[in-house]
Amino acid sequence: MGKKVIIARLRPNKDDDLRKALNNLPPYYDESDIVREALRQFLFSHEGRQPSFIGSQVYRNTPVEGVEDIALERSDEEFDLESNLDSFIKE
């Protein structure tokens, strides 16, 4: 069936843009899905099918307007996770 695993090495100073983009992917994206989609686009030009991922939707090099970072603060309040989960499940 051919290759089941493809190993690619990102080269210093040549693939820094790829390394940065992969490091900045949201955690819910699987890198292997992105690589497979890129190979399909390169090899087949998406003939006869819509792309699963569009790069500009996955990774943005510039910040999105109107989106602000949310700063998390540690709370000193006592928090009982078990009782909160129980009350949430019973509702």
All heavy atoms as an XYZ file, in Angstrom:
746
protein
N       0.818     -1.190      0.000
C       0.000      0.000      0.000
C       0.861      1.253      0.000
O       0.365      2.346     -0.021
C      -0.930     -0.021      1.200
C      -1.875      1.149      1.220
S      -2.968      1.064      2.609
C      -2.559      2.584      3.402
N       2.131      1.130      0.051
C       2.989      2.313      0.057
C       3.397      2.689      1.461
O       3.321      1.890      2.388
N       3.775      3.924      1.611
C       4.257      4.406      2.910
C       3.105      4.610      3.882
O       2.070      5.156      3.533
C       5.011      5.711      2.733
C       6.268      5.567      1.925
C       7.042      6.863      1.933
C       8.195      6.765      0.983
N       9.446      6.552      1.588
N       3.321      4.162      5.106
C       2.327      4.384      6.147
C       2.728      5.542      7.044
O       1.894      6.157      7.670
C       2.138      3.121      6.980
C       1.486      2.010      6.214
C       1.216      0.841      7.095
C       0.542     -0.265      6.288
N       0.193     -1.400      7.114
N       4.031      5.813      7.098
C       4.541      6.899      7.919
C       5.502      7.712      7.065
O       6.372      7.158      6.406
C       5.282      6.369      9.174
C       5.888      7.504      9.961
C       4.342      5.562     10.038
N       5.325      9.007      7.073
C       6.229      9.901      6.358
C       6.912     10.770      7.398
O       6.249     11.426      8.199
C       5.469     10.782      5.346
C       4.801      9.903      4.304
C       6.400     11.786      4.706
C       3.894     10.651      3.368
N       8.220     10.773      7.388
C       8.986     11.575      8.324
C       9.553     12.770      7.576
O      10.192     12.615      6.537
C      10.114     10.747      8.974
C       9.516      9.577      9.753
C      10.973     11.623      9.870
C      10.535      8.604     10.279
N       9.291     13.945      8.081
C       9.820     15.158      7.473
C      10.558     15.962      8.535
O      10.064     16.129      9.648
C       8.695     15.993      6.872
N      11.735     16.428      8.184
C      12.543     17.212      9.111
C      12.425     18.678      8.726
O      12.610     19.039      7.572
C      14.008     16.765      9.021
C      14.941     17.494      9.937
C      16.350     16.937      9.837
N      16.861     16.869      8.486
C      17.546     17.854      7.890
N      17.789     18.964      8.548
N      17.982     17.713      6.659
N      12.087     19.517      9.691
C      12.057     20.953      9.446
C      13.474     21.483      9.620
O      14.092     21.293     10.652
C      11.089     21.643     10.406
C       9.625     21.252     10.261
C       8.783     21.963     11.298
C       9.118     21.532      8.870
N      13.958     22.144      8.594
C      15.342     22.596      8.579
C      15.477     23.979      9.212
O      14.652     24.854      8.954
C      15.855     22.639      7.142
C      15.805     21.272      6.483
C      15.895     21.396      5.007
N      14.692     22.111      4.554
C      14.433     22.438      3.318
N      15.265     22.139      2.364
N      13.335     23.077      2.987
N      16.530     24.183     10.011
C      16.760     25.506     10.606
C      16.990     26.540      9.507
O      17.655     26.274      8.512
C      18.012     25.323     11.461
C      18.161     23.854     11.652
C      17.510     23.200     10.472
N      16.449     27.712      9.688
C      16.583     28.869      8.799
C      15.906     28.685      7.452
O      15.873     29.617      6.664
C      18.051     29.241      8.573
C      18.754     29.571      9.866
O      18.181     30.189     10.747
N      19.984     29.136      9.995
N      15.381     27.522      7.128
C      14.661     27.328      5.875
C      13.185     27.075      6.119
O      12.355     27.426      5.287
C      15.255     26.151      5.088
C      16.626     26.440      4.544
C      17.067     25.341      3.621
C      18.410     25.693      3.004
N      18.834     24.683      2.032
N      12.856     26.462      7.225
C      11.468     26.107      7.518
C      10.978     26.771      8.807
O      10.043     26.285      9.436
C      11.335     24.586      7.637
C      11.670     23.880      6.338
O      11.337     24.422      5.272
O      12.284     22.798      6.388
N      11.599     27.874      9.177
C      11.198     28.549     10.414
C       9.746     29.017     10.363
O       9.049     29.008     11.374
C      12.121     29.736     10.705
C      13.532     29.295     11.063
O      13.715     28.106     11.401
O      14.453     30.131     10.993
N       9.274     29.402      9.161
C       7.884     29.832      9.031
C       6.925     28.673      9.297
O       5.902     28.833      9.961
C       7.627     30.450      7.662
C       7.985     29.500      6.514
O       8.740     28.535      6.724
O       7.498     29.748      5.385
N       7.279     27.485      8.810
C       6.441     26.309      9.067
C       6.457     25.930     10.544
O       5.425     25.599     11.128
C       6.909     25.122      8.227
C       6.760     25.270      6.717
C       7.380     24.073      6.014
C       5.312     25.438      6.342
N       7.634     25.971     11.141
C       7.762     25.641     12.566
C       6.916     26.600     13.404
O       6.176     26.193     14.295
C       9.226     25.703     12.986
C       9.485     25.242     14.413
C      10.947     25.409     14.825
N      11.895     25.085     13.786
C      12.355     23.858     13.516
N      11.902     22.840     14.219
N      13.235     23.651     12.571
N       6.989     27.903     13.077
C       6.217     28.898     13.824
C       4.718     28.650     13.656
O       3.963     28.703     14.622
C       6.586     30.302     13.346
C       5.849     31.389     14.067
C       6.243     32.757     13.554
C       5.425     33.833     14.235
N       5.681     35.153     13.680
N       4.294     28.383     12.420
C       2.873     28.138     12.171
C       2.386     26.895     12.907
O       1.318     26.904     13.519
C       2.629     28.005     10.669
N       3.162     25.820     12.874
C       2.753     24.594     13.565
C       2.733     24.792     15.073
O       1.858     24.252     15.763
C       3.680     23.438     13.190
C       3.504     22.893     11.771
C       4.617     21.902     11.438
C       2.149     22.256     11.596
N       3.663     25.566     15.600
C       3.691     25.825     17.043
C       2.530     26.700     17.488
O       2.138     26.674     18.651
C       5.007     26.471     17.455
C       6.157     25.495     17.432
O       5.966     24.288     17.521
N       7.361     26.013     17.283
N       1.977     27.494     16.566
C       0.890     28.403     16.915
C      -0.484     27.884     16.528
O      -1.460     28.618     16.617
C       1.124     29.770     16.263
C       2.278     30.493     16.910
O       2.438     30.462     18.122
N       3.107     31.136     16.116
N      -0.570     26.630     16.086
C      -1.873     26.055     15.774
C      -2.706     25.937     17.044
O      -2.175     25.639     18.112
C      -1.717     24.656     15.179
C      -1.294     24.550     13.733
C      -1.095     23.080     13.362
C      -2.325     25.166     12.822
N      -3.995     26.156     16.947
C      -4.843     25.897     18.109
C      -4.728     24.424     18.509
O      -4.529     23.557     17.660
C      -6.250     26.214     17.594
C      -6.047     27.095     16.412
C      -4.747     26.677     15.809
N      -4.854     24.126     19.792
C      -4.642     22.746     20.255
C      -5.644     21.742     19.706
O      -5.389     20.549     19.724
C      -4.760     22.854     21.778
C      -5.450     24.141     22.034
C      -5.173     25.050     20.867
N      -6.777     22.195     19.203
C      -7.784     21.259     18.697
C      -7.511     20.814     17.267
O      -8.252     20.004     16.737
C      -9.194     21.844     18.817
C      -9.330     23.253     18.325
C      -9.537     23.527     16.981
C      -9.243     24.321     19.211
C      -9.663     24.822     16.527
C      -9.369     25.621     18.769
C      -9.583     25.865     17.434
O      -9.706     27.152     16.990
N      -6.460     21.319     16.623
C      -6.071     20.846     15.299
C      -4.983     19.796     15.426
O      -4.044     19.965     16.198
C      -5.562     21.983     14.418
C      -6.663     22.834     13.852
C      -6.918     24.097     14.345
C      -7.455     22.361     12.815
C      -7.930     24.872     13.822
C      -8.474     23.133     12.291
C      -8.703     24.387     12.795
O      -9.711     25.151     12.279
N      -5.114     18.731     14.687
C      -4.115     17.675     14.668
C      -3.125     17.991     13.553
O      -3.513     18.164     12.397
C      -4.800     16.329     14.420
C      -3.847     15.158     14.477
O      -2.690     15.343     14.890
O      -4.269     14.055     14.100
N      -1.840     18.078     13.898
C      -0.815     18.420     12.908
C      -0.819     17.451     11.737
O      -0.617     17.847     10.592
C       0.566     18.452     13.553
C       0.763     19.599     14.506
C       2.104     19.548     15.208
O       2.898     18.621     14.953
O       2.362     20.458     16.008
N      -1.073     16.183     11.991
C      -1.055     15.209     10.906
C      -2.193     15.468      9.915
O      -2.035     15.261      8.709
C      -1.123     13.782     11.451
O      -2.302     13.587     12.187
N      -3.351     15.960     10.397
C      -4.441     16.314      9.482
C      -4.020     17.464      8.566
O      -4.331     17.470      7.378
C      -5.694     16.722     10.256
C      -6.349     15.553     10.966
O      -6.116     14.397     10.553
O      -7.093     15.798     11.933
N      -3.323     18.432      9.123
C      -2.870     19.585      8.353
C      -1.868     19.139      7.289
O      -1.944     19.549      6.126
C      -2.223     20.637      9.278
C      -3.193     21.105     10.363
C      -1.674     21.808      8.476
C      -4.347     21.904      9.888
N      -0.931     18.274      7.671
C       0.090     17.809      6.725
C      -0.555     16.982      5.615
O      -0.225     17.146      4.433
C       1.191     17.014      7.457
C       2.139     16.348      6.477
C       1.952     17.934      8.399
N      -1.506     16.111      5.960
C      -2.183     15.320      4.933
C      -2.934     16.209      3.953
O      -2.892     16.010      2.741
C      -3.139     14.313      5.578
C      -2.444     13.068      6.097
C      -3.463     11.987      6.429
N      -4.396     12.396      7.460
C      -4.161     12.288      8.761
N      -3.019     11.794      9.186
N      -5.056     12.678      9.631
N      -3.611     17.222      4.471
C      -4.345     18.134      3.597
C      -3.390     18.916      2.695
O      -3.673     19.131      1.515
C      -5.200     19.088      4.428
C      -6.127     19.937      3.596
C      -7.139     19.124      2.805
O      -7.623     18.093      3.306
O      -7.440     19.529      1.672
N      -2.239     19.328      3.225
C      -1.248     20.037      2.411
C      -0.707     19.133      1.305
O      -0.514     19.573      0.165
C      -0.108     20.543      3.292
N      -0.477     17.861      1.611
C      -0.021     16.926      0.583
C      -1.084     16.731     -0.494
O      -0.772     16.682     -1.685
C       0.341     15.576      1.210
C       1.681     15.519      1.930
C       1.808     14.203      2.696
C       2.820     15.669      0.941
N      -2.338     16.620     -0.097
C      -3.412     16.478     -1.084
C      -3.484     17.709     -1.995
O      -3.665     17.595     -3.194
C      -4.750     16.267     -0.385
C      -4.893     14.902      0.212
C      -6.281     14.678      0.770
N      -6.355     13.361      1.340
C      -6.293     13.119      2.651
N      -6.203     14.103      3.516
N      -6.335     11.883      3.100
N      -3.339     18.886     -1.394
C      -3.398     20.102     -2.186
C      -2.217     20.157     -3.153
O      -2.384     20.504     -4.316
C      -3.386     21.328     -1.283
C      -3.511     22.623     -2.055
C      -3.626     23.817     -1.133
O      -3.607     23.680      0.081
N      -3.738     24.986     -1.702
N      -1.034     19.792     -2.689
C       0.151     19.819     -3.538
C       0.071     18.768     -4.648
O       0.352     19.044     -5.807
C       1.405     19.587     -2.693
C       2.667     19.534     -3.502
C       3.248     20.696     -3.971
C       3.260     18.321     -3.809
C       4.415     20.650     -4.722
C       4.415     18.261     -4.555
C       4.997     19.438     -5.023
N      -0.330     17.559     -4.302
C      -0.320     16.463     -5.266
C      -1.522     16.466     -6.209
O      -1.396     16.107     -7.373
C      -0.244     15.119     -4.527
C       1.035     14.884     -3.729
C       0.900     13.609     -2.901
C       2.239     14.794     -4.657
N      -2.684     16.856     -5.715
C      -3.903     16.715     -6.501
C      -4.614     18.033     -6.792
O      -5.620     18.035     -7.487
C      -4.886     15.775     -5.791
C      -4.272     14.481     -5.360
C      -4.219     14.144     -4.029
C      -3.732     13.605     -6.288
C      -3.654     12.949     -3.617
C      -3.160     12.411     -5.883
C      -3.123     12.084     -4.550
N      -4.163     19.122     -6.249
C      -4.782     20.447     -6.441
C      -6.262     20.452     -6.094
O      -7.031     21.222     -6.643
C      -4.587     20.929     -7.874
O      -3.236     21.010     -8.188
N      -6.680     19.582     -5.208
C      -8.071     19.494     -4.740
C      -9.046     19.260     -5.884
O     -10.196     19.689     -5.817
C      -8.477     20.747     -3.970
C      -7.780     20.898     -2.670
N      -7.889     19.989     -1.661
C      -6.942     21.855     -2.212
C      -7.166     20.383     -0.642
N      -6.574     21.506     -0.952
N      -8.628     18.602     -6.932
C      -9.527     18.341     -8.048
C     -10.650     17.412     -7.605
O     -10.414     16.339     -7.086
C      -8.758     17.712     -9.210
C      -7.759     18.655     -9.838
C      -6.926     17.993    -10.916
O      -7.223     16.849    -11.293
O      -5.967     18.633    -11.366
N     -11.874     17.865     -7.773
C     -13.037     17.038     -7.472
C     -13.422     16.984     -6.011
O     -14.341     16.260     -5.651
N     -12.763     17.738     -5.153
C     -13.132     17.730     -3.737
C     -12.804     19.072     -3.100
O     -11.918     19.768     -3.537
C     -12.421     16.611     -2.976
C     -10.911     16.732     -2.962
C     -10.228     15.613     -2.208
N     -10.352     15.719     -0.785
C      -9.586     16.505     -0.025
N      -8.670     17.263     -0.566
N      -9.740     16.527      1.262
N     -13.562     19.396     -2.084
C     -13.306     20.623     -1.333
C     -12.219     20.355     -0.300
O     -12.182     19.274      0.292
C     -14.575     21.085     -0.613
C     -15.640     21.614     -1.533
C     -15.241     22.933     -2.171
O     -14.412     23.665     -1.639
N     -15.817     23.224     -3.317
N     -11.338     21.312     -0.046
C     -10.318     21.111      0.984
C     -10.938     21.011      2.375
O     -11.924     21.678      2.671
C      -9.428     22.343      0.861
C     -10.220     23.343      0.114
C     -11.217     22.594     -0.700
N     -10.363     20.142      3.201
C     -10.844     19.998      4.575
C     -10.434     21.188      5.430
O     -11.155     21.597      6.331
C     -10.277     18.725      5.200
O     -10.682     17.594      4.472
N      -9.244     21.714      5.183
C      -8.717     22.851      5.939
C      -8.294     23.922      4.949
O      -7.758     23.625      3.897
C      -7.479     22.461      6.757
C      -7.741     21.419      7.781
C      -7.372     20.111      7.557
C      -8.343     21.733      8.978
C      -7.590     19.132      8.492
C      -8.578     20.759      9.922
C      -8.204     19.458      9.686
N      -8.519     25.149      5.317
C      -7.995     26.273      4.552
C      -7.024     26.980      5.480
O      -7.396     27.396      6.576
C      -9.112     27.206      4.072
C     -10.046     26.425      3.138
C      -8.538     28.437      3.370
C     -11.260     27.178      2.701
N      -5.781     27.097      5.044
C      -4.721     27.601      5.908
C      -5.037     28.908      6.585
O      -4.735     29.105      7.760
N      -5.671     29.827      5.875
C      -5.949     31.127      6.470
C      -6.975     31.024      7.600
O      -7.068     31.909      8.437
C      -6.447     32.100      5.410
O      -7.637     31.620      4.823
N      -7.739     29.941      7.631
C      -8.689     29.749      8.725
C      -8.034     29.084      9.924
O      -8.498     29.217     11.038
C      -9.862     28.893      8.261
C     -10.709     29.550      7.213
C     -11.764     28.605      6.664
O     -11.702     27.407      6.866
N     -12.721     29.165      5.963
N      -6.950     28.348      9.680
C      -6.297     27.606     10.751
C      -5.240     28.448     11.437
O      -5.167     28.522     12.647
C      -5.665     26.308     10.196
C      -4.877     25.590     11.272
C      -6.729     25.411      9.626
N      -4.403     29.094     10.649
C      -3.282     29.840     11.209
C      -3.298     31.256     10.675
O      -3.427     31.470      9.479
C      -1.955     29.174     10.839
C      -0.748     30.017     11.179
C      -0.335     30.158     12.490
C      -0.048     30.692     10.188
C       0.755     30.938     12.814
C       1.041     31.467     10.506
C       1.431     31.591     11.813
O       2.506     32.374     12.131
N      -3.204     32.209     11.549
C      -3.113     33.608     11.140
C      -1.807     34.175     11.673
O      -1.512     34.063     12.848
C      -4.281     34.422     11.691
C      -5.613     33.996     11.145
C      -6.695     34.880     11.749
N      -7.995     34.430     11.360
C      -8.618     34.838     10.267
N      -8.056     35.694      9.475
N      -9.821     34.385      9.982
N      -1.070     34.794     10.789
C       0.204     35.392     11.172
C      -0.014     36.711     11.897
O       0.817     37.153     12.666
C       1.072     35.604      9.928
C       2.510     35.864     10.265
O       2.936     35.621     11.380
N       3.255     36.357      9.308
N      -1.147     37.341     11.647
C      -1.449     38.619     12.265
C      -2.627     38.449     13.211
O      -3.487     37.600     13.001
C      -1.805     39.672     11.188
O      -2.899     39.191     10.419
C      -0.623     39.928     10.270
N      -2.678     39.252     14.258
C      -3.806     39.146     15.188
C      -5.125     39.487     14.506
O      -5.176     40.309     13.603
C      -3.479     40.183     16.269
C      -2.058     40.568     16.066
C      -1.700     40.243     14.654
N      -6.182     38.850     14.957
C      -7.515     39.097     14.418
C      -8.091     40.328     15.108
O      -8.025     40.457     16.329
C      -8.429     37.872     14.650
C      -9.817     38.131     14.125
C      -7.821     36.648     14.019
N      -8.665     41.250     14.321
C      -9.234     42.462     14.904
C     -10.437     42.128     15.768
O     -11.231     41.256     15.440
C      -9.658     43.424     13.790
C      -8.499     44.068     13.082
C      -8.966     45.091     12.060
O     -10.009     45.735     12.292
O      -8.286     45.218     11.038
N     -10.564     42.834     16.865
C     -11.712     42.660     17.741
C     -11.576     41.497     18.714
O     -12.461     41.264     19.512
N     -10.489     40.752     18.649
C     -10.278     39.642     19.566
C      -9.189     40.036     20.548
O      -8.104     40.447     20.156
C      -9.861     38.363     18.804
C      -9.552     37.252     19.773
C     -10.954     37.952     17.837
N      -9.508     39.955     21.809
C      -8.552     40.343     22.841
C      -8.141     39.120     23.655
O      -8.920     38.179     23.818
C      -9.180     41.375     23.779
C      -9.575     42.666     23.085
C     -10.234     43.636     24.041
O     -10.065     43.487     25.271
O     -10.932     44.535     23.565
N      -6.926     39.141     24.157
C      -6.476     38.084     25.048
C      -7.228     38.195     26.366
O      -7.527     39.294     26.839
C      -4.974     38.187     25.315
C      -4.148     37.812     24.105
O      -4.680     37.093     23.235
O      -2.981     38.220     24.038
N      -7.523     37.059     26.943
C      -8.209     37.025     28.228
C      -7.191     36.656     29.292
O      -6.515     35.630     29.190
C      -9.353     35.995     28.222
C     -10.385     36.377     27.173
C      -9.985     35.884     29.603
C     -11.461     35.339     26.973
N      -7.064     37.507     30.280
C      -6.128     37.242     31.373
C      -6.848     36.438     32.450
O      -7.928     36.810     32.917
C      -5.613     38.550     31.949
N      -6.267     35.315     32.821
C      -6.844     34.486     33.868
C      -6.245     34.892     35.207
O      -5.063     35.180     35.305
C      -6.555     33.011     33.595
C      -7.125     32.445     32.305
C      -6.716     30.988     32.150
C      -8.637     32.556     32.289
N      -7.087     34.897     36.220
C      -6.626     35.251     37.556
C      -6.905     34.094     38.497
O      -7.955     33.464     38.429
C      -7.349     36.507     38.045
C      -7.071     37.727     37.196
C      -7.868     38.930     37.659
O      -8.533     38.847     38.716
O      -7.837     39.949     36.960
N      -5.970     33.834     39.365
C      -6.144     32.768     40.356
C      -7.090     33.267     41.454
O      -6.969     34.372     41.942
C      -4.805     32.394     40.964
C      -4.900     31.265     41.979
C      -3.540     30.839     42.463
N      -2.783     30.190     41.421
C      -2.898     28.909     41.077
N      -3.771     28.163     41.699
N      -2.156     28.401     40.140
N      -8.022     32.420     41.802
C      -8.974     32.757     42.847
C      -8.569     32.066     44.141
O      -8.148     30.916     44.132
C     -10.372     32.300     42.434
O     -11.269     32.488     43.494
N      -8.706     32.776     45.239
C      -8.383     32.193     46.534
C      -9.593     31.550     47.193
O      -9.502     30.977     48.262
C      -7.816     33.275     47.473
C      -6.449     33.749     47.019
O      -5.736     32.960     46.365
O      -6.094     34.913     47.306
N     -10.744     31.632     46.528
C     -11.960     31.039     47.073
C     -11.855     29.516     47.070
O     -11.261     28.926     46.187
C     -13.178     31.440     46.252
C     -13.552     32.884     46.366
C     -14.794     33.185     45.561
O     -15.618     32.275     45.357
O     -14.924     34.327     45.127
N     -12.472     28.905     48.075
C     -12.531     27.441     48.139
C     -13.527     26.968     47.097
O     -14.630     27.491     46.983
C     -12.974     27.007     49.537
C     -12.893     25.535     49.777
C     -11.470     25.000     49.762
O     -10.553     25.744     50.140
O     -11.295     23.848     49.366
N     -13.159     25.984     46.321
C     -14.006     25.509     45.232
C     -14.160     24.002     45.363
O     -13.169     23.276     45.315
C     -13.353     25.875     43.889
C     -14.187     25.520     42.703
C     -15.287     26.280     42.365
C     -13.877     24.417     41.922
C     -16.054     25.976     41.260
C     -14.638     24.098     40.822
C     -15.727     24.873     40.493
N     -15.387     23.539     45.536
C     -15.649     22.115     45.680
C     -16.148     21.579     44.340
O     -17.321     21.724     43.984
C     -16.676     21.873     46.785
C     -16.890     20.396     47.046
O     -16.078     19.578     46.561
O     -17.876     20.061     47.724
N     -15.260     21.005     43.583
C     -15.569     20.523     42.243
C     -16.626     19.418     42.268
O     -17.554     19.423     41.459
C     -14.296     20.024     41.560
C     -14.451     19.492     40.151
C     -14.958     20.581     39.224
C     -13.147     18.938     39.631
N     -16.503     18.490     43.189
C     -17.439     17.367     43.247
C     -18.881     17.835     43.445
O     -19.779     17.396     42.733
C     -17.049     16.400     44.370
C     -15.778     15.630     44.114
C     -15.897     14.693     42.918
O     -16.979     14.127     42.698
O     -14.889     14.538     42.204
N     -19.101     18.731     44.387
C     -20.483     19.173     44.644
C     -20.994     20.020     43.495
O     -22.182     19.947     43.140
C     -20.564     19.967     45.947
O     -19.815     21.158     45.845
N     -20.134     20.794     42.862
C     -20.569     21.574     41.701
C     -20.919     20.677     40.523
O     -21.896     20.919     39.814
C     -19.498     22.582     41.286
C     -19.447     23.765     42.214
O     -20.429     24.095     42.870
N     -18.307     24.419     42.270
N     -20.154     19.624     40.322
C     -20.464     18.671     39.253
C     -21.769     17.935     39.550
O     -22.586     17.731     38.647
C     -19.331     17.664     39.064
C     -18.108     18.185     38.337
C     -17.018     17.117     38.335
C     -18.436     18.570     36.911
N     -21.962     17.534     40.812
C     -23.194     16.853     41.187
C     -24.412     17.729     40.945
O     -25.422     17.286     40.403
C     -23.152     16.429     42.655
C     -22.190     15.287     42.893
O     -21.817     14.614     41.900
O     -21.788     15.078     44.046
N     -24.329     19.002     41.320
C     -25.463     19.909     41.124
C     -25.679     20.176     39.632
O     -26.818     20.326     39.191
C     -25.254     21.213     41.883
O     -24.171     21.918     41.346
N     -24.617     20.206     38.857
C     -24.739     20.425     37.404
C     -25.410     19.214     36.741
O     -26.286     19.375     35.895
C     -23.356     20.656     36.808
C     -23.380     20.808     35.317
C     -23.838     21.971     34.725
C     -22.947     19.783     34.501
C     -23.868     22.115     33.357
C     -22.972     19.909     33.127
C     -23.433     21.080     32.550
N     -25.038     18.019     37.150
C     -25.588     16.806     36.545
C     -27.057     16.631     36.924
O     -27.866     16.192     36.105
C     -24.754     15.569     36.979
C     -23.368     15.662     36.338
C     -25.428     14.278     36.579
C     -22.382     14.630     36.835
N     -27.437     17.016     38.127
C     -28.813     16.840     38.572
C     -29.779     17.803     37.905
O     -30.966     17.573     37.891
C     -28.885     17.004     40.097
C     -28.227     15.870     40.831
C     -28.244     16.087     42.311
C     -27.473     14.976     43.022
N     -27.395     15.200     44.455
N     -29.267     18.888     37.332
C     -30.158     19.892     36.728
C     -30.747     19.429     35.450
O     -30.434     18.647     34.707
C     -29.397     21.203     36.498
C     -29.086     21.905     37.779
C     -28.335     23.221     37.547
O     -28.027     23.562     36.396
O     -28.082     23.882     38.531
